[in-house]
């Protein structure tokens, strides 16, 4: 059984539209997505440039990526992760 809230039926238009789909509305959605994908690509290129600049300034970009990942996390999640890392390292005799 399909849930209508998660899988809605596309909007219908006049009988002139192929398959009864509102082609103008569909085109608008597709064009918006394409614009956003282009912006996403441009942002990804900008991020790569910043990492390259940081690397040329002597920073370790792998560590920077880890720090950025940690900064996104909630404090309690970050603390829990660190405790598990410490526990695993102790179990392996790394500390």
Secondary structure as UniProt FT lines:
FT   TURN            4..6
FT   TURN            15..16
FT   HELIX           18..20
FT   HELIX           23..56
FT   TURN            57..58
FT   HELIX           61..72
FT   HELIX           75..91
FT   TURN            92..93
//
